[in-house]
Amino acid sequence: MKPKRFTTAQVRQARAGLQMTQAQFAEHLGVSLGAVRAWEQGRTSPGTVAAQRAVERAIKSVQTRTQEE
């Protein structure tokens, strides 16, 4: 199975939609602040399955909130 790739915009939107700073988002996902910064700057993308799933859950959470408004 190919790893899911997230765009910088998707990562940023997920974090912003949860109203978290980069540091808060990193702690929430269990990754380093540097990892979140690298994702948002497009230098890397979530590499572990756990990080990919966490970002995917965050995106879905934001989409659900948006649909409810």
N, C-alpha and C positions, 0 to 999 in steps of 0.2 A: 504494500500500500504506500502510495506516495505521500510525503508529509504535506499538510495543508500550508499554503503560503498566505500570509496576511499582508495587506498593503500598509504603508505607513499611516494612511488616512484611517483605515479600519482600527488600527491600534489606538491612534489618537482619539477617534470618535468614541471608542469603547471607554477609554479612561475619562474623557470629558463627560460622557453621558452618565457615568457613575459619580461625577463631581469629585474626582480624586486628583491629588497632585501626582506627579510622577513617582515620588517617594511612597505615597500611600498605595498607589496601584502596584508598585513593585512588591511592597510588603503583602498586599492582598493576594498577589499571585505566587508569592514565595520565591521571587527572583531578585536579583540585584537592581539597584537604581540604574547602574550602567547598562544593564540589559534593556530596560525599558527605554532609556535614551537612545540606545543603538537601534532599537526597533522603530522608534518614531522618526529617527533620522535616516532610515532606510539602509543603514550599514549592515544590519543583520535582521533576521526575523525569528520569531519564537522557534527554537530548535527542538526542544524536547516535547514529547507527546503530551506531558502534563501541562507545559506552558501553552501549547497550542490549544488544548482543551479549555484551559482557564480563559484564554483570550476569546475563544469561541463562545463560552458561557457569558462573558462580559458583553460581547456584541449582542447576543440574543436578549440579554437582560435589558439593554438599552433599546433594542427594537421593540420589545414588549411594552416598555414605558412609553415610547413614542406613540405606539398604536392606541394606548389607553387614553392619551391626552386628546 
